[in-house]
Amino acid sequence: MSLPRLSLVAACVLTLFLHGCGKSSSDSANVRALNLISGVTNVNINAGGNTVMSGGTFEALSGYTGVGSGNVEFKVTVPGNTGTLIDTTYGLSGSTDFTYVTTGTAGAASGVLIADEFGSVGSQVAFRVLNMSAINPSVDVYLTQPGADLTAATPIVAAAVIATVTAFANTSGGNLELRMTPAGTKDVIYDAMVSLPPGTGQTVVAYGRGSSKLVNAEILPSGASGGIVNNLLAQFKVVNGTAVATPLNVLVDGTAVVTNLAFGGVAPYQTLAAGVRQITVESSATPGATLLSIAPNFVPATDTSLALNGGAGSLSALVLTDSNPLVATGRAELRVVNLSPDFPAVDVYANFGKLVTGLGANAASDYSLVDAVTAGTAYQIDFNTAGTTNVVLSVPGLFLAGGHVYTMYLIGSGPTLAGVLTLDR
């Protein structure tokens, strides 16, 4: 269940002003870089012997740098990493502006070079899309008046496929609502308010922040500086690992979004307005009587899990930042969370191979890659008292499918001790 859209429409508008961006001489090609390689810092991008970006972090955007013309070699490196992440040569024409967008991870990085030039548009806006989201390899993009219903709307750009920039489409500028959906659907995965000045060229770069569904965007005016335009949406899910005897209700800013969540139950991901939200937990038997109230910050275009634990008088929530990227063929990702009050630390085994050592109470492990075929590989997960061979819980008959992300929760106490496997992506 999504929250009311009032908080979306009331969000700040980012205006993309045209101003200089350190451009070089007219007889050389000018290149700026947008770094979307995740999991590494200090990314360096060199083009034709010229430094375009130095020490770039994820989502960093450089200014324009003159790099010459003709065949220009682009190299992407990270200090301390052996070898070059990307090494590609492009043919560049002089007096032209280009944007180089990197993506992927240190072990599987790639780049796309696009020319920024656009034709005369008069009082309109030249608008195009570069989709760099591996989770959503084809997206529809809508520009509408704020609050307009998408049901009968036609996308300004349809089926923008991954790593391929679309042609410019001329459209009216102004203060608009920008939304994206998986191609052919009306399921909104990006929503933001933007201001597109007349007479400009605008490129929307869609990319992922680790969500199983949502995307974020950087908007790049041709020949001028740009920036991140954060999604107004985030996702969250809830797991009930508490000792409360009755099912639970979960409210967001006073509105019930999860009802009658039993012990061991998992409420799947749903969208909510990004930012700090008031989360309230009640017993379904006594609605209105608050058992827990927290105010976590839901980062735009990301996924969060709220793992509820403890008794009625001592309820708490472990707020987990989820990572739900694409996973390589033949592998799955598995994270383990210890919510049981019975064990200060546990060792975790997957098919008798140690997966996690000394996982403390109310704590989550890192994600681990495990072997898994597409149809699902059978697993038995064992929890041992840390540092011993004493198995406190064995959960057989689990199937992990390749290409997916899972979390295994240890919940309960004594006779209610249980393991709950959730499919996160």
Backbone torsions as a table, in degrees:
resi	resn	phi	psi	omega
1	MET	NA	125.2	-179.7
2	SER	-86.3	151.8	176.6
3	LEU	-77.5	163.5	177.8
4	PRO	-56.6	149.0	-174.2
5	ARG	-81.0	0.1	-176.0
6	LEU	-57.8	-40.5	-178.6
7	SER	-67.9	-24.1	179.1
8	LEU	-73.5	-48.2	-176.2
9	VAL	-66.4	-28.6	-178.1
10	ALA	-82.5	-0.7	-176.7
11	ALA	-69.8	161.3	-178.0
12	CYS	-67.7	148.8	177.8
13	VAL	-101.3	131.3	176.4
14	LEU	-96.6	118.1	178.4
15	THR	-94.0	131.8	-176.0
16	LEU	-100.1	90.0	-177.5
17	PHE	-77.2	146.4	173.9
18	LEU	-86.1	120.3	173.3
19	HIS	-155.8	163.7	-173.7
20	GLY	-60.0	153.3	-174.8
21	CYS	-138.9	41.5	175.4
22	GLY	68.6	38.2	-177.1
23	LYS	-73.6	153.4	-174.9
24	SER	-99.5	-165.7	-173.9
25	SER	-64.7	158.0	-171.7
26	SER	-72.0	-16.3	-177.9
27	ASP	-95.6	11.3	178.7
28	SER	-126.5	150.5	173.5
29	ALA	-72.5	143.7	-179.7
30	ASN	-113.4	131.0	-175.1
31	VAL	-127.2	134.3	167.3
32	ARG	-117.0	161.9	-176.6
33	ALA	-129.7	141.3	172.7
34	LEU	-118.6	118.1	-176.4
35	ASN	-96.9	115.5	176.6
36	LEU	-119.7	25.4	173.8
37	ILE	-79.3	121.3	-175.4
38	SER	-93.3	155.3	173.8
39	GLY	84.8	0.0	178.2
40	VAL	-135.2	156.9	174.2
41	THR	-123.7	174.7	178.3
42	ASN	58.8	45.8	177.6
43	VAL	-78.0	129.7	177.7
44	ASN	-112.2	133.8	179.2
45	ILE	-124.5	123.6	-177.9
46	ASN	-121.8	134.7	178.1
47	ALA	-129.0	116.2	179.4
48	GLY	59.1	34.0	-179.3
49	GLY	83.4	2.2	-180.0
50	ASN	-108.7	135.2	179.8
51	THR	-77.9	115.9	177.7
52	VAL	-93.6	-37.3	177.2
53	MET	-142.6	138.6	178.5
54	SER	-129.8	126.2	177.9
55	GLY	65.3	34.7	-175.8
56	GLY	-71.5	136.9	173.8
57	THR	-95.8	172.9	175.7
58	PHE	-58.9	130.9	-179.9
59	GLU	79.6	5.7	-179.9
60	ALA	-71.2	141.4	177.3
61	LEU	-123.9	127.1	179.8
62	SER	-90.7	171.4	167.4
63	GLY	-83.8	179.0	178.5
64	TYR	-77.3	142.6	176.2
65	THR	-131.7	135.2	175.1
66	GLY	-70.9	129.6	-175.0
67	VAL	-126.7	10.6	-176.7
68	GLY	83.4	-165.3	-179.4
69	SER	-142.7	177.5	-175.0
70	GLY	86.2	-151.0	178.6
71	ASN	-77.6	116.3	-175.8
72	VAL	-119.7	126.7	179.8
73	GLU	-87.6	128.8	177.2
74	PHE	-105.3	126.0	178.4
75	LYS	-124.2	133.0	177.3
76	VAL	-118.3	123.1	-177.2
77	THR	-134.4	162.3	173.3
78	VAL	-131.9	124.0	179.5
79	PRO	-54.8	133.3	-179.6
80	GLY	93.7	-19.0	176.1
81	ASN	-89.3	134.7	179.0
82	THR	-73.1	131.7	175.8
83	GLY	83.4	-170.4	-176.7
84	THR	-112.0	133.0	-179.6
85	LEU	-68.8	-41.9	179.4
86	ILE	-140.4	137.7	175.5
87	ASP	-143.5	102.3	-174.5
88	THR	-139.1	146.1	177.8
89	THR	-112.4	132.9	178.2
90	TYR	-122.0	151.3	172.0
91	GLY	-89.8	116.2	-176.2
92	LEU	-113.2	135.1	174.9
93	SER	-92.7	145.1	-179.4
94	GLY	-67.3	160.8	178.1
95	SER	60.1	26.0	179.8
96	THR	-123.7	141.5	176.4
97	ASP	-94.5	138.9	178.9
98	PHE	-131.2	153.7	171.0
99	THR	-120.8	128.4	179.0
100	TYR	-108.4	120.4	-175.8
101	VAL	-115.0	120.5	176.9
102	THR	-98.4	156.7	-179.7
103	THR	-155.6	176.6	177.8
104	GLY	93.8	-151.3	178.2
105	THR	-127.0	173.8	-177.8
106	ALA	-58.9	-31.4	-179.1
107	GLY	-87.9	-9.7	-177.9
108	ALA	-152.5	64.9	-178.2
109	ALA	-96.1	152.5	175.8
110	SER	-150.1	169.6	-179.0
111	GLY	-141.4	156.2	176.9
112	VAL	-130.0	129.7	176.6
113	LEU	-106.9	127.6	179.1
114	ILE	-127.7	142.5	175.2
115	ALA	-81.1	138.2	-174.3
116	ASP	-90.4	-8.6	-174.1
117	GLU	-66.4	144.6	176.3
118	PHE	-140.3	157.4	-177.7
119	GLY	-76.8	175.2	179.6
120	SER	-65.3	129.7	-177.9
121	VAL	-121.9	-2.2	-180.0
122	GLY	60.2	-123.1	-178.6
123	SER	-90.2	5.2	178.3
124	GLN	-94.8	-173.9	178.8
125	VAL	-124.0	134.6	172.0
126	ALA	-88.7	120.6	-169.7
127	PHE	-127.6	132.9	177.2
128	ARG	-146.9	172.4	-174.0
129	VAL	-133.8	136.6	168.3
130	LEU	-117.9	109.2	-178.1
131	ASN	-89.8	114.7	178.5
132	MET	-116.7	23.5	-179.4
133	SER	-94.7	112.4	178.6
134	ALA	-68.8	-28.0	180.0
135	ILE	-71.6	-32.0	-179.5
136	ASN	-123.1	82.6	-172.6
137	PRO	-70.3	-7.9	175.5
138	SER	-148.7	124.5	-176.4
139	VAL	-130.7	149.4	168.5
140	ASP	-98.8	142.4	-176.9
141	VAL	-124.4	131.7	-177.4
142	TYR	-119.5	138.2	168.5
143	LEU	-120.3	117.2	-176.6
144	THR	-136.3	170.8	168.3
145	GLN	-64.9	147.8	-177.7
146	PRO	-54.5	131.0	176.6
147	GLY	83.2	-0.3	-178.1
148	ALA	-64.4	144.4	178.3
149	ASP	-74.0	132.6	-179.4
150	LEU	-84.4	-8.5	-171.4
151	THR	-52.4	-47.6	-177.9
152	ALA	-106.5	9.8	-176.5
153	ALA	-77.3	151.3	176.5
154	THR	-107.2	131.6	-179.7
155	PRO	-64.8	143.3	174.2
156	ILE	-72.1	-30.7	173.3
157	VAL	-131.1	121.9	-179.1
158	ALA	-106.1	138.6	173.4
159	ALA	52.8	56.3	173.2
160	ALA	-75.0	109.6	-173.5
161	VAL	-88.1	159.0	-172.0
162	ILE	-63.0	138.6	173.4
163	ALA	64.3	20.1	178.0
164	THR	-132.7	118.1	-179.1
165	VAL	-75.4	139.2	178.9
166	THR	-81.4	167.2	173.0
167	ALA	-70.9	156.6	174.8
168	PHE	-69.4	137.3	173.0
169	ALA	-117.1	130.6	179.6
170	ASN	-82.1	134.6	-177.5
171	THR	-151.7	167.5	177.5
172	SER	-72.9	141.8	177.9
173	GLY	-91.5	-162.5	179.0
174	GLY	113.5	-165.2	178.5
175	ASN	-86.2	113.9	-170.1
176	LEU	-133.6	164.1	173.1
177	GLU	-103.2	125.2	-179.5
178	LEU	-104.6	122.4	179.2
179	ARG	-131.9	150.1	176.1
180	MET	-128.4	147.6	176.3
181	THR	-137.9	155.1	168.6
182	PRO	-57.3	140.0	-173.7
183	ALA	-52.2	132.3	177.1
184	GLY	83.7	4.5	179.6
185	THR	-124.2	173.9	173.2
186	LYS	-116.6	20.4	-179.3
187	ASP	-82.3	105.7	-172.0
188	VAL	-73.3	122.3	177.8
189	ILE	-112.5	-5.5	175.5
190	TYR	-151.4	137.6	-179.2
191	ASP	-150.5	124.2	178.9
192	ALA	-158.5	157.3	174.8
193	MET	-97.3	132.8	-178.7
194	VAL	-134.8	158.2	173.0
195	SER	-121.9	117.8	-176.9
196	LEU	-111.5	107.1	-176.3
197	PRO	-66.5	141.1	176.9
198	PRO	-59.0	147.5	176.2
199	GLY	82.3	8.5	-177.4
200	THR	-110.4	161.7	169.7
201	GLY	-105.9	132.4	-175.0
202	GLN	-129.7	130.6	176.3
203	THR	-115.9	123.0	175.3
204	VAL	-96.0	121.0	176.3
205	VAL	-103.3	113.5	177.5
206	ALA	-92.5	136.5	-177.9
207	TYR	-153.9	167.0	-178.2
208	GLY	-101.5	151.7	172.5
209	ARG	-114.6	18.8	179.9
210	GLY	100.9	4.6	177.2
211	SER	-76.0	153.0	176.2
212	SER	-74.4	-9.5	-172.3
213	LYS	-147.0	-45.6	-170.1
214	LEU	-79.2	155.7	174.6
215	VAL	-124.5	164.7	172.2
216	ASN	-119.2	178.8	-176.9
217	ALA	-147.3	145.4	163.8
218	GLU	-114.4	135.6	178.6
219	ILE	-110.2	124.4	-172.6
220	LEU	-118.3	105.0	172.6
221	PRO	-67.6	141.4	177.1
222	SER	-64.7	128.7	175.9
223	GLY	74.4	9.8	-178.2
224	ALA	-145.9	167.9	-178.7
225	SER	-69.1	153.5	177.8
226	GLY	-133.0	-159.7	179.6
227	GLY	177.4	174.7	179.5
228	ILE	-70.5	135.0	169.8
229	VAL	-118.6	98.3	-171.8
230	ASN	-65.8	140.8	171.8
231	ASN	-58.6	140.6	176.2
232	LEU	-84.2	2.8	-177.4
233	LEU	-116.2	151.5	169.0
234	ALA	-138.2	173.5	176.8
235	GLN	-125.4	148.0	172.4
236	PHE	-146.8	156.3	174.3
237	LYS	-134.9	163.1	-175.6
238	VAL	-129.1	137.7	175.3
239	VAL	-121.2	129.9	179.9
240	ASN	-97.4	101.4	174.6
241	GLY	-113.9	26.9	-173.8
242	THR	-86.8	171.2	174.6
243	ALA	-99.1	12.5	177.5
244	VAL	-69.4	131.0	-172.3
245	ALA	-69.2	-30.5	-176.6
246	THR	-102.5	160.1	174.4
247	PRO	-59.2	164.1	-175.0
248	LEU	-114.6	150.0	168.6
249	ASN	-110.1	140.3	178.4
250	VAL	-121.0	128.2	-179.0
251	LEU	-114.6	143.2	173.8
252	VAL	-116.6	117.9	-177.5
253	ASP	50.8	39.4	175.1
254	GLY	88.1	-4.8	-179.7
255	THR	-105.6	127.0	-179.9
256	ALA	-69.2	123.2	179.4
257	VAL	-117.6	-19.0	174.3
258	VAL	-133.0	129.2	-179.9
259	THR	-128.9	146.6	174.3
260	ASN	53.9	46.8	177.8
261	LEU	-85.5	108.5	-175.2
262	ALA	-77.0	166.8	175.0
263	PHE	-55.7	130.2	-178.1
264	GLY	82.6	-2.5	-179.4
265	GLY	-80.5	153.3	179.3
266	VAL	-128.1	120.5	173.9
267	ALA	-88.5	122.7	-173.7
268	PRO	-66.7	169.2	-179.9
269	TYR	-56.2	139.8	169.9
270	GLN	-143.4	157.5	-177.3
271	THR	-84.2	153.7	172.3
272	LEU	-150.7	166.6	177.6
273	ALA	-66.6	130.1	179.0
274	ALA	-65.2	159.0	179.8
275	GLY	111.4	-169.1	-179.9
276	VAL	-76.7	121.5	-179.6
277	ARG	-123.0	146.7	177.5
278	GLN	-88.4	115.5	179.7
279	ILE	-104.6	124.5	-179.2
280	THR	-122.1	136.4	178.6
281	VAL	-117.0	132.1	179.4
282	GLU	-131.6	157.3	168.4
283	SER	-76.6	137.8	178.6
284	SER	-64.9	-19.9	178.8
285	ALA	-78.1	-23.7	-179.1
286	THR	-134.5	66.6	179.0
287	PRO	-59.7	140.3	-177.7
288	GLY	99.3	-19.5	177.5
289	ALA	-95.9	109.6	-172.6
290	THR	-76.4	126.2	173.8
291	LEU	-94.0	-30.2	-178.2
292	LEU	-156.0	139.4	174.6
293	SER	-138.0	122.7	178.8
294	ILE	-134.5	164.6	-179.3
295	ALA	-134.8	71.7	179.0
296	PRO	-73.5	158.9	176.3
297	ASN	-98.2	116.0	179.1
298	PHE	-92.3	109.8	-174.6
299	VAL	-70.8	136.3	-179.6
300	PRO	-52.9	137.2	174.0
301	ALA	62.4	29.1	177.1
302	THR	-126.9	168.4	178.2
303	ASP	-111.1	141.5	179.2
304	THR	-133.9	139.3	171.8
305	SER	-111.1	134.9	173.9
306	LEU	-105.8	109.6	-178.8
307	ALA	-99.2	104.9	-176.4
308	LEU	-84.3	137.1	-179.6
309	ASN	-152.2	168.8	-179.8
310	GLY	96.8	177.6	179.7
311	GLY	-92.7	177.9	-175.3
312	ALA	-59.4	-33.2	-179.4
313	GLY	-93.7	-1.1	-177.1
314	SER	-143.9	40.2	-177.9
315	LEU	-67.0	143.1	175.6
316	SER	-144.5	168.9	-179.9
317	ALA	-133.8	128.6	171.6
318	LEU	-90.8	115.5	-177.4
319	VAL	-92.5	114.8	-173.3
320	LEU	-110.9	131.0	172.3
321	THR	-85.0	116.4	-176.3
322	ASP	-89.2	147.4	175.8
323	SER	-124.2	112.8	-173.1
324	ASN	-125.2	60.6	-178.5
325	PRO	-82.9	178.0	168.8
326	LEU	-65.8	144.2	-179.8
327	VAL	-117.4	141.3	-176.5
328	ALA	-59.9	149.7	177.3
329	THR	-55.7	135.1	179.6
330	GLY	84.4	7.3	-179.0
331	ARG	-135.9	156.2	171.4
332	ALA	-133.9	159.1	175.5
333	GLU	-107.0	138.3	-178.0
334	LEU	-135.1	129.3	175.0
335	ARG	-118.0	149.4	-179.5
336	VAL	-122.8	138.0	179.9
337	VAL	-126.1	129.2	179.4
338	ASN	-101.6	105.6	178.1
339	LEU	-107.6	0.3	-177.2
340	SER	-79.5	133.9	177.0
341	PRO	-77.9	-5.8	-175.2
342	ASP	-77.4	-20.6	-170.5
343	PHE	-132.6	115.2	177.1
344	PRO	-64.6	-23.7	177.3
345	ALA	-160.4	145.6	177.7
346	VAL	-135.0	150.7	166.6
347	ASP	-99.0	144.2	-174.6
348	VAL	-122.5	132.1	-179.3
349	TYR	-119.3	139.6	174.5
350	ALA	-117.5	114.7	-174.3
351	ASN	50.1	43.8	172.2
352	PHE	72.4	6.3	171.7
353	GLY	-103.4	133.1	-175.9
354	LYS	-66.1	127.5	-179.7
355	LEU	-103.7	-40.8	-175.9
356	VAL	-138.2	138.2	177.9
357	THR	-113.2	128.3	171.7
358	GLY	60.0	49.0	178.7
359	LEU	-77.6	115.5	-175.8
360	GLY	-71.8	169.6	178.1
361	ALA	-68.3	144.5	-178.6
362	ASN	52.7	47.0	-178.6
363	ALA	-142.3	157.8	179.1
364	ALA	-120.5	144.5	175.2
365	SER	-80.7	171.3	167.0
366	ASP	-71.4	167.4	174.0
367	TYR	-77.2	139.5	176.9
368	SER	-119.9	142.1	173.4
369	LEU	-84.7	130.5	176.1
370	VAL	-127.6	156.1	178.7
371	ASP	-70.9	136.5	179.5
372	ALA	-161.7	126.4	176.4
373	VAL	-81.6	164.0	-175.8
374	THR	-58.9	-39.3	-178.0
375	ALA	-76.5	-11.8	179.1
376	GLY	111.9	131.1	177.6
377	THR	-109.2	133.1	-177.9
378	ALA	-71.1	135.1	178.1
379	TYR	-133.9	148.0	166.4
380	GLN	-117.1	125.8	178.9
381	ILE	-105.4	124.6	178.7
382	ASP	-115.4	138.2	175.0
383	PHE	-111.3	123.4	178.4
384	ASN	-113.0	149.0	167.0
385	THR	-57.3	130.1	-171.5
386	ALA	-53.2	131.0	175.8
387	GLY	80.7	6.8	-178.9
388	THR	-129.3	175.4	173.7
389	THR	-99.1	11.2	-177.6
390	ASN	-79.0	106.6	179.8
391	VAL	-80.8	117.9	-179.6
392	VAL	-93.6	-22.2	176.7
393	LEU	-158.0	133.9	175.6
394	SER	-123.1	128.1	-178.7
395	VAL	-120.9	96.7	178.9
396	PRO	-88.8	175.5	171.5
397	GLY	71.4	26.4	176.0
398	LEU	-93.1	145.2	178.7
399	PHE	-123.9	121.6	177.4
400	LEU	-107.0	121.7	-178.4
401	ALA	-93.0	138.6	179.6
402	GLY	-60.2	143.9	179.1
403	GLY	86.9	4.5	-176.6
404	HIS	-118.1	167.2	-179.6
405	VAL	-121.5	133.5	-175.9
406	TYR	-130.4	156.2	168.2
407	THR	-128.9	132.3	176.7
408	MET	-106.5	122.2	-178.6
409	TYR	-105.8	132.2	167.9
410	LEU	-96.8	115.6	-174.2
411	ILE	-129.5	165.2	173.9
412	GLY	84.7	-178.0	-176.2
413	SER	-148.3	140.5	177.2
414	GLY	56.7	-122.6	-176.3
415	PRO	-68.8	-15.1	179.9
416	THR	-96.8	3.9	-179.7
417	LEU	-56.4	129.6	-175.9
418	ALA	-151.8	160.5	173.4
419	GLY	-115.6	132.0	-178.0
420	VAL	-122.2	120.8	178.5
421	LEU	-98.8	127.0	177.9
422	THR	-115.0	141.1	172.7
423	LEU	-91.9	112.8	-177.4
424	ASP	-91.3	-31.7	173.0
425	ARG	-152.6	NA	NA
